[in-house]
Amino acid sequence: MSKMSDRERGFEAKYSFDLEQNFRVEAHLYKLLAMWAGREMGMNDAECAQYAHKIIGDVVADPRENGVVVAILADFARHNIDMTISQLTTRLEELRPQARAEVL
């Protein structure tokens, strides 16, 4: 019986670890996307970092599907930069391997 409990604890620990890693990758991915968006809007490095912090904070405060994409898309519109949700989602997916590599 204790072997099964050990095995279950092992699976639970692995599941918890995987969730945490995925969360870190997603957070870093959103940071990379926000930094890229900031540069597209003409911000310097310090402003980009501040913008990324704001975007991630907004998403954590109000999590919703595509929250980062919607927030950045709205900022692009305010800066009169033509960007579609499809283009932004494509850029997000292009950055995903980089985020995974940098976190893991």
C-alpha positions in Angstrom: 0.0 0.0 0.0 2.8 2.4 0.8 4.3 1.8 -2.7 1.1 3.0 -4.3 1.1 6.1 -2.1 4.7 6.8 -3.0 3.9 6.4 -6.6 0.8 8.7 -6.3 2.9 11.3 -4.6 5.5 11.1 -7.3 2.8 11.7 -10.0 1.4 14.6 -8.0 4.8 16.1 -7.6 5.6 15.8 -11.3 2.2 17.3 -12.3 2.8 20.2 -9.9 6.3 20.7 -11.3 5.0 20.6 -14.9 2.3 23.2 -14.1 4.8 25.5 -12.5 7.2 25.2 -15.5 4.4 25.9 -17.9 3.3 29.0 -15.9 6.9 30.3 -16.0 7.2 29.7 -19.7 3.9 31.5 -20.4 4.9 34.5 -18.2 8.2 34.8 -20.0 6.5 34.4 -23.3 4.2 37.3 -22.5 7.1 39.4 -21.4 8.9 38.8 -24.6 5.8 39.7 -26.6 5.3 42.9 -24.6 9.0 43.8 -25.0 8.7 43.3 -28.8 5.4 45.3 -28.9 7.1 48.1 -27.0 9.9 48.3 -29.5 7.4 48.3 -32.3 5.7 51.3 -30.6 9.1 53.2 -30.4 9.8 52.7 -26.8 13.4 52.5 -25.4 14.6 49.5 -23.4 13.5 51.0 -20.0 10.1 51.9 -21.3 9.7 48.4 -22.9 10.6 46.8 -19.5 8.0 49.0 -17.8 5.4 48.3 -20.4 6.0 44.5 -20.1 5.6 44.7 -16.4 2.4 46.6 -16.8 1.0 44.2 -19.4 1.8 41.1 -17.2 0.4 42.8 -14.1 -2.8 43.6 -16.0 -3.2 40.0 -17.1 -2.5 38.6 -13.7 -5.0 41.0 -12.2 -7.7 40.1 -14.8 -6.9 36.7 -16.4 -8.9 36.0 -19.5 -8.3 34.1 -22.7 -6.0 36.1 -25.1 -5.7 38.9 -22.4 -2.2 39.8 -23.4 -3.0 39.8 -27.1 -6.1 42.0 -26.6 -4.2 44.5 -24.4 -1.3 44.8 -26.8 -3.6 45.1 -29.8 -5.5 47.9 -28.1 -2.1 49.7 -27.4 -1.1 49.2 -31.1 -4.4 50.9 -32.1 -3.7 53.8 -29.7 -0.4 54.3 -31.4 -1.9 54.0 -34.9 0.0 50.8 -35.7 -1.9 48.4 -38.0 -1.8 45.0 -36.4 -4.3 42.2 -36.6 -5.0 39.6 -33.9 -3.8 37.0 -36.3 -0.4 38.8 -36.8 0.0 39.2 -33.1 -0.9 35.6 -32.4 1.6 34.5 -35.0 4.3 36.6 -33.4 3.4 35.0 -30.0 3.8 31.5 -31.4 7.2 32.5 -33.0 8.4 33.6 -29.6 7.2 30.5 -27.8 10.3 28.3 -28.5 12.6 31.1 -27.4 10.6 31.5 -24.1 10.7 27.8 -23.5 14.4 27.6 -24.1 15.2 30.6 -21.9 13.1 29.3 -19.0 14.0 25.7 -19.2 
